[in-house]
């Protein structure tokens, strides 16, 4: 058993040993260093144009579309198009063989001239009191009949030339010279594509928010990077009793003629346009049904404060703030998970339309700050 004096000696030796270690290795005696400020990227709450989106799927139609056909039975003499090109209103697209019609027209012209000469002779005889007035009237009636037959043949002659009724793009050429065509045979399609009709359906519950002239955007899988602007032209007069939806027709300008009839479009109608306070959606901290943000106090050495906000509508990457923030407030948008209420942060930069988050990170990485 160790005596009490020996125990006291061991304690004294242990204390001397620890003192020696602290003198030999000062690092063990130092206090832990203070935590460095958390690097973050911020964004300002800004007023921006905002609207409530109404999404739908629609189908495109040409502003004007027609399938041209013959009005007479005859063979094709010439084709004035190759397919796919633009033509102007009045351009001849197909010529039919009109030899017989031309011969009939010349015969009618000769008959008209003969009747005109007869009228002139009888009129001269009547002036000399050598003719009967009734003969003159009969001759003039025959002349009018001949003139009417001539005009009828001239009108029929137009049926041998198929013209474009409006300016547009012709479709494929599926006919050849010498083909015998009859009334109703499809010869060529013609579409006016500089403006398109977009038909889609929306729930009847949105009728109170829609009116002609409202703007919309439409996108297509064929051109995913392009948003086509348009506006509502007509709202259907009837609601489908089965789907409880109403038809909407919009007009979209298509000056480059990228869009084609039959294309499927994703439509977003702009409802309730307004000025809204907007922040990046990444700045929100959700907790149940509540949302918070970290506001940077620029006058207090970049200290952050946790603040509850009321969130309105959202759109990709952005959120509308109804209460809790003011225009110009600086909020943490990247680094939210590392920053805490009451702490100081190191601001790497402010992201906006001209400065991306990637650019800020690369700039700080090059400077050795990240």
Protein Blocks (a to p, Z undefined) as FASTA:
>chain_A
ZZfklmmmmmmmmmmmmmmmmmmmmmlmpccddddddddddddddddddddddddddddd
dfbdcddddfbdcddfbdcbebhpacdehiafbdcdfklmmmmmmmmmmmmmmmmmmmmm
mmmmmmnopacfklmmmmmmmmmmmmmmmmmmmmmmmmmpccdfbgcdddddfbdehiac
dehiafbdcddfkbccddddddfklmmmgcehiacddddfklmmbccddddfbdcfbdcf
klopacdddddddfkomacghiacdddddehiaddddddfklpccehjbccdddddfkng
oiacddddddddddehiacdfbhpaehiacdfbhklmpcehiacddfbdcdfklcfklmm
mmmmmnopZZ
